[in-house]
Amino acid sequence: MFQQLKDALGEVVAEMENMDTADEGKNNTKAKQMSIGRKKFNMDPKKGIEYLIEHGLLKSTAEDVAQFLYKGEGLNKTAIGDYLGEKNDFNEKVLKAFVELHDFTDLILVQALRQFLWSFRLPGEAQKIDRMMECFAQRYCQLNPNIFTNTDTCYVLSFAIIMLNTSLHNPSVKDKPTVEQFISMNRGINNGGDLPQELLVSLYESIKTEPFKIPEDDGNDLMHTFFNPDKEGWLWKQGGRYKSWKRRWFILNDNCLYYFEYTTDKEPRGIIPLENIQVREVSDRHKHHCFELYASGSEFIKACKTDSEGKVVEGKHTVYRMSAATPEEKDEWIKCVRQSISHNPFYDMLAARKKKAQKTSTHHHHHSKS
């Protein structure tokens, strides 16, 4: 509501400024109109562009509009991102033209991302992020044809870098990923093959020494979209086959629940991806403050753990039952798991894309469409 009022007020002010320019010189009028157009754009990008075209300050071509957004003078980066992310033919042409104004030749991927993500603010919606990053990946691969076997690889790795940036520099993430973890997260994404280790190491080092500069704004952005509040703590977990309870250190991160024997362990004992999973409160005869994860749909929960010999085996759980120390903690865990489950649909798109990138295809194509 407040936002609408602010916008309405802004429009009135812009119109009033417009009134007293009648007697001034032509150039002055153009400059005034330009500034009104910018203000309008920052409140409602579509209206701003329409105004500028109407007053002959912009041609109604995708290239011209893209140039205006790329220069970005006096424009709010959130508004630029919103406009570029809109799904209609004209905006999509503008997005393509905008991305083509970026020159990523010979830039390592992380530098290209720095440049790209500074030129506007990525919106929060999955479909928009997907379109924009797809465009970025195609442009990068077109200008640097020998780095990735296909654009999916470039796309998946771009997000791995964005997530790494948050994990390394977000104070609420306690366990900072090591370079080894970053490398193992990105196994097989180059058409089923691995990317050169030195490439991954240099990407990691770059982000570690210098976090992304992301245009600041209202918090409804990529970083918030991805990183559901992480939670960690001790819980009792009931075994699958033998119903004994064991105390484990749990970490909820990136839509996965990991559990460890000790807080200092590097390798988790088990990983439960929160895909197609629901959570509910339960009462148990032996333990207080219980909740359980259960599969929505299929019967088993897809999970893996290491057995006593250190072999990785599939979990045999239809439900995972946990017990927290206090009712507050139980509620907090349920809340965080729920938030993670009702996560942004972008995760699913990214997972699908990663599967695609990990498939070995016989013909290596550098860029399907350039």
C-alpha positions as CSV (number, residue, x, y, z in Angstrom):
1,M,0.0,0.0,0.0
2,F,2.7,2.4,1.1
3,Q,4.6,1.7,-2.2
4,Q,1.6,2.6,-4.3
5,L,1.2,5.9,-2.5
6,K,4.9,6.6,-3.0
7,D,4.6,5.9,-6.7
8,A,1.5,8.0,-7.1
9,L,3.2,10.9,-5.3
10,G,6.3,10.5,-7.5
11,E,4.1,10.7,-10.6
12,V,2.4,13.9,-9.4
13,V,5.8,15.5,-8.6
14,A,7.1,14.5,-12.0
15,E,4.1,16.0,-13.8
16,M,4.4,19.2,-11.9
17,E,8.0,19.5,-12.7
18,N,6.9,19.1,-16.3
19,M,4.5,22.1,-16.2
20,D,6.9,24.9,-15.6
21,T,9.2,24.1,-18.5
22,A,7.0,25.5,-21.3
23,D,8.9,28.7,-21.7
24,E,12.4,27.4,-21.4
25,G,14.6,26.4,-24.3
26,K,14.1,23.2,-26.3
27,N,17.2,21.5,-25.0
28,N,16.3,22.2,-21.5
29,T,12.9,20.6,-22.1
30,K,14.6,17.5,-23.5
31,A,16.8,17.3,-20.4
32,K,13.8,17.8,-18.1
33,Q,11.8,15.1,-20.0
34,M,14.7,12.8,-19.7
35,S,14.9,13.2,-16.0
36,I,11.1,12.7,-15.7
37,G,11.4,9.6,-17.8
38,R,14.1,8.2,-15.5
39,K,12.0,8.9,-12.4
40,K,9.0,7.2,-14.1
41,F,11.2,4.3,-15.0
42,N,12.4,3.8,-11.5
43,M,8.8,3.7,-10.3
44,D,7.4,1.6,-13.2
45,P,9.9,0.6,-15.8
46,K,7.3,-0.1,-18.5
47,K,5.7,3.4,-18.1
48,G,9.1,5.1,-18.0
49,I,10.2,3.5,-21.3
50,E,6.8,4.3,-22.9
51,Y,7.2,8.0,-21.8
52,L,10.7,8.3,-23.2
53,I,9.7,6.7,-26.5
54,E,6.6,8.9,-26.7
55,H,8.7,12.1,-26.2
56,G,11.2,11.0,-28.9
57,L,14.0,10.4,-26.4
58,L,14.3,6.7,-27.1
59,K,13.7,4.8,-30.3
60,S,11.3,1.9,-29.9
61,T,13.9,-0.7,-30.8
62,A,15.2,-3.4,-28.5
63,E,18.8,-2.2,-29.2
64,D,18.0,1.4,-28.2
65,V,16.3,0.5,-25.0
66,A,19.0,-2.0,-24.1
67,Q,21.6,0.7,-24.6
68,F,19.7,3.0,-22.3
69,L,19.5,0.3,-19.6
70,Y,23.2,-0.6,-20.1
71,K,24.4,3.0,-19.6
72,G,22.0,3.0,-16.7
73,E,22.5,6.6,-15.8
74,G,20.2,7.6,-12.9
75,L,18.4,4.3,-13.2
76,N,17.6,2.0,-10.3
77,K,19.2,-1.4,-10.8
78,T,16.2,-3.2,-9.3
79,A,14.0,-1.5,-11.9
80,I,16.4,-2.5,-14.7
81,G,16.3,-6.1,-13.5
82,D,12.5,-6.1,-13.4
83,Y,12.3,-4.8,-16.9
84,L,14.8,-7.2,-18.3
85,G,13.1,-10.1,-16.6
86,E,9.6,-9.5,-18.0
87,K,8.3,-12.2,-20.1
88,N,7.1,-10.8,-23.4
89,D,8.7,-10.6,-26.8
90,F,9.9,-7.1,-26.7
91,N,11.5,-7.4,-23.2
92,E,13.1,-10.6,-24.2
93,K,14.7,-9.0,-27.2
94,V,15.9,-6.1,-25.0
95,L,17.4,-8.7,-22.6
96,K,19.2,-10.4,-25.5
97,A,20.5,-7.0,-26.8
98,F,21.5,-6.0,-23.2
99,V,23.5,-9.1,-22.7
100,E,25.2,-8.6,-26.1
101,L,26.4,-5.2,-25.0
102,H,28.5,-7.0,-22.4
103,D,31.9,-8.2,-23.6
104,F,33.1,-11.3,-21.7
105,T,35.9,-12.2,-24.1
106,D,38.8,-13.8,-22.3
107,L,37.2,-13.1,-18.9
108,I,37.3,-16.0,-16.4
109,L,33.7,-16.9,-15.5
110,V,33.7,-15.3,-12.1
111,Q,34.8,-11.9,-13.6
112,A,32.1,-12.1,-16.3
113,L,29.6,-12.7,-13.5
114,R,30.9,-9.8,-11.5
115,Q,30.4,-7.5,-14.5
116,F,27.0,-8.9,-15.4
117,L,25.5,-9.0,-11.9
118,W,26.6,-5.5,-11.2
119,S,24.8,-4.1,-14.3
120,F,21.3,-4.8,-12.8
121,R,19.8,-6.5,-9.8
122,L,18.6,-10.1,-10.4
123,P,14.9,-10.4,-9.5
124,G,13.7,-13.0,-7.1
125,E,11.4,-15.0,-9.4
126,A,12.7,-18.4,-10.6
127,Q,11.5,-18.0,-14.2
128,K,13.1,-14.6,-14.5
129,I,16.4,-15.7,-13.0
130,D,16.4,-18.7,-15.3
131,R,15.9,-16.7,-18.5
132,M,18.5,-14.1,-17.6
133,M,21.2,-16.5,-16.6
134,E,20.4,-18.7,-19.7
135,C,21.1,-15.6,-21.8
136,F,24.3,-14.9,-19.9
137,A,25.6,-18.5,-20.3
138,Q,24.9,-18.4,-24.0
139,R,26.8,-15.1,-24.4
140,Y,29.7,-16.3,-22.3
141,C,30.1,-19.5,-24.3
142,Q,29.7,-17.7,-27.6
143,L,32.6,-15.4,-26.7
144,N,34.7,-18.1,-25.0
145,P,34.0,-21.2,-27.1
146,N,36.6,-23.6,-25.7
147,I,35.9,-23.5,-22.0
148,F,32.7,-25.5,-21.5
149,T,31.3,-28.3,-23.7
150,N,27.8,-26.6,-23.5
151,T,25.8,-23.8,-22.0
152,D,24.2,-26.0,-19.3
153,T,27.7,-26.4,-17.8
154,C,28.3,-22.7,-17.8
155,Y,24.8,-22.1,-16.3
156,V,25.2,-24.6,-13.5
157,L,28.7,-23.4,-12.6
158,S,27.5,-19.8,-12.5
159,F,25.1,-20.7,-9.8
160,A,27.6,-22.8,-8.0
161,I,29.7,-19.6,-7.9
162,I,26.8,-17.4,-6.7
163,M,26.0,-19.9,-3.9
164,L,29.6,-20.2,-3.0
165,N,29.7,-16.4,-2.6
166,T,26.9,-16.5,-0.1
167,S,28.2,-19.5,1.8
168,L,31.6,-17.8,2.2
169,H,30.5,-14.3,3.0
170,N,27.1,-14.7,4.7
171,P,27.7,-14.5,8.4
172,S,24.8,-16.9,9.2
173,V,26.6,-19.7,7.4
174,K,28.9,-21.2,10.0
175,D,30.6,-23.9,8.0
176,K,32.5,-22.3,5.2
177,P,32.9,-24.6,2.2
178,T,36.5,-25.6,1.4
179,V,37.9,-25.6,-2.1
180,E,37.7,-29.4,-2.0
181,Q,34.0,-29.3,-1.3
182,F,33.5,-26.8,-4.1
183,I,35.3,-29.1,-6.5
184,S,33.4,-32.2,-5.4
185,M,30.0,-30.3,-5.7
186,N,30.8,-29.7,-9.3
187,R,31.8,-33.2,-10.3
188,G,30.7,-34.3,-13.8
189,I,29.0,-31.2,-14.8
190,N,31.0,-30.8,-18.0
191,N,29.0,-33.2,-20.2
192,G,29.5,-36.0,-17.6
193,G,33.2,-35.0,-17.4
194,D,35.0,-32.9,-14.8
195,L,36.1,-29.4,-15.3
196,P,39.9,-28.7,-15.0
197,Q,40.7,-28.5,-11.3
198,E,42.8,-25.3,-11.8
199,L,39.8,-23.5,-13.3
200,L,37.6,-24.4,-10.2
201,V,40.4,-23.4,-7.8
202,S,40.8,-20.0,-9.5
203,L,37.0,-19.4,-9.3
204,Y,37.0,-20.4,-5.6
205,E,40.0,-18.2,-4.8
206,S,38.5,-15.2,-6.6
207,I,35.3,-15.3,-4.7
208,K,37.1,-16.0,-1.4
209,T,39.3,-12.9,-1.7
210,E,36.7,-10.7,-3.2
211,P,32.9,-11.2,-2.6
212,F,30.4,-10.2,-5.3
213,K,29.3,-6.6,-5.3
214,I,25.6,-6.9,-5.6
215,P,23.5,-3.8,-6.1
216,E,21.9,-3.2,-2.7
217,D,18.2,-3.0,-2.3
218,D,15.2,-4.2,-0.6
219,G,16.2,-7.7,0.3
220,N,13.9,-9.5,-2.1
221,D,16.8,-10.7,-4.2
222,L,18.8,-13.7,-5.2
223,M,20.7,-14.0,-2.0
224,H,17.5,-14.2,0.0
225,T,15.8,-16.5,-2.5
226,F,18.5,-19.1,-2.2
227,F,19.6,-19.3,1.2
228,N,16.8,-20.4,3.4
229,P,17.7,-19.8,6.9
230,D,20.3,-22.4,7.7
231,K,20.0,-24.2,10.9
232,E,22.3,-26.5,12.8
233,G,22.1,-28.3,16.1
234,W,21.9,-31.6,18.0
235,L,18.9,-33.9,17.5
236,W,18.2,-37.5,18.4
237,K,17.6,-39.6,15.3
238,Q,15.8,-42.9,15.2
239,G,17.5,-45.7,13.1
240,G,15.9,-47.1,10.0
241,R,16.2,-50.8,10.6
242,Y,16.9,-50.9,14.3
243,K,14.8,-48.5,16.1
244,S,17.6,-47.3,18.4
245,W,18.1,-43.5,18.9
246,K,21.4,-41.9,18.2
247,R,22.5,-38.3,18.9
248,R,23.6,-36.6,15.7
249,W,24.7,-33.1,14.7
250,F,22.3,-31.8,12.0
251,I,22.9,-29.1,9.5
252,L,20.1,-27.8,7.2
253,N,21.6,-26.1,4.2
254,D,20.8,-25.6,0.5
255,N,17.7,-27.7,0.7
256,C,19.5,-30.7,2.2
257,L,19.7,-32.0,5.7
258,Y,23.1,-33.4,6.7
259,Y,23.9,-35.2,9.8
260,F,27.3,-35.8,11.5
261,E,28.5,-37.9,14.3
262,Y,30.5,-34.9,15.8
263,T,30.4,-31.2,15.1
264,T,34.0,-31.4,14.0
265,D,33.5,-34.1,11.4
266,K,34.3,-33.0,7.8
267,E,32.2,-35.7,6.2
268,P,28.5,-36.2,7.0
269,R,27.3,-39.6,8.1
270,G,24.1,-39.0,6.1
271,I,22.5,-36.7,3.6
272,I,18.8,-36.3,3.2
273,P,17.8,-34.2,0.2
274,L,14.6,-32.4,1.0
275,E,13.0,-33.3,-2.3
276,N,9.3,-34.5,-2.2
277,I,9.4,-34.5,1.5
278,Q,6.9,-33.3,4.1
279,V,7.5,-32.7,7.8
280,R,5.0,-33.3,10.7
281,E,5.0,-33.2,14.5
282,V,4.6,-36.7,16.1
283,S,4.4,-38.0,19.6
284,D,6.6,-40.9,20.6
285,R,6.5,-43.2,23.6
286,H,10.1,-43.0,24.3
287,K,11.2,-39.5,23.3
288,H,9.9,-35.9,23.8
289,H,9.5,-33.1,21.2
290,C,9.5,-35.3,18.1
291,F,8.9,-34.6,14.5
292,E,9.4,-36.6,11.4
293,L,10.2,-36.3,7.7
294,Y,8.2,-38.5,5.4
295,A,8.1,-38.9,1.6
296,S,5.2,-37.3,-0.2
297,G,4.3,-39.7,-2.9
298,S,6.9,-42.4,-3.1
299,E,7.5,-44.9,-0.3
300,F,11.2,-44.5,0.5
301,I,13.0,-41.3,1.2
302,K,15.9,-40.9,-1.2
303,A,18.9,-40.4,1.1
304,C,22.4,-41.8,1.6
305,K,24.6,-42.6,4.5
306,T,28.0,-44.1,5.2
307,D,27.8,-47.5,7.0
308,S,30.2,-48.6,9.7
309,E,32.8,-49.7,7.1
310,G,32.7,-46.2,5.5
311,K,30.8,-47.4,2.4
312,V,28.1,-45.1,1.0
313,V,24.7,-46.9,1.1
314,E,21.2,-45.8,0.4
315,G,19.1,-45.0,3.4
316,K,16.3,-47.4,4.2
317,H,13.8,-45.0,5.7
318,T,10.2,-44.4,4.9
319,V,10.3,-41.8,7.6
320,Y,13.0,-40.1,9.6
321,R,12.0,-39.4,13.1
322,M,13.9,-36.9,15.2
323,S,13.7,-35.7,18.8
324,A,14.7,-32.2,19.9
325,A,15.8,-31.1,23.3
326,T,13.0,-28.5,23.8
327,P,9.6,-27.8,22.3
328,E,11.0,-24.5,21.0
329,E,13.8,-26.2,19.2
330,K,11.3,-28.7,17.7
331,D,9.2,-25.9,16.4
332,E,12.2,-24.1,15.0
333,W,13.4,-27.2,13.1
334,I,9.9,-27.8,11.7
335,K,9.7,-24.2,10.6
336,C,13.1,-24.2,8.9
337,V,12.5,-27.5,7.2
338,R,9.1,-26.2,6.0
339,Q,10.8,-23.1,4.6
340,S,13.3,-25.2,2.9
341,I,10.7,-27.5,1.4
342,S,8.4,-24.8,0.1
343,H,11.6,-23.5,-1.4
344,N,11.9,-21.4,-4.5
345,P,11.0,-23.5,-7.6
346,F,14.4,-22.3,-9.0
347,Y,16.1,-25.1,-7.1
348,D,14.2,-27.7,-9.2
349,M,15.1,-25.9,-12.4
350,L,18.7,-25.8,-11.4
351,A,18.7,-29.5,-10.4
352,A,17.2,-30.4,-13.8
353,R,19.8,-28.3,-15.5
354,K,22.6,-30.0,-13.5
355,K,21.3,-33.5,-14.5
356,K,21.4,-32.3,-18.1
357,A,24.9,-31.0,-17.8
358,Q,26.1,-34.3,-16.2
359,K,24.8,-36.4,-19.1
360,T,27.5,-37.5,-21.5
361,S,26.4,-36.6,-25.0
362,T,28.2,-38.0,-28.0
363,H,28.4,-34.7,-29.9
364,H,30.1,-31.9,-28.1
365,H,28.4,-28.7,-29.2
366,H,29.9,-25.5,-28.0
367,H,26.8,-23.4,-28.1
368,S,23.5,-24.7,-29.3
369,K,22.3,-21.3,-30.2
370,S,24.6,-18.3,-30.6
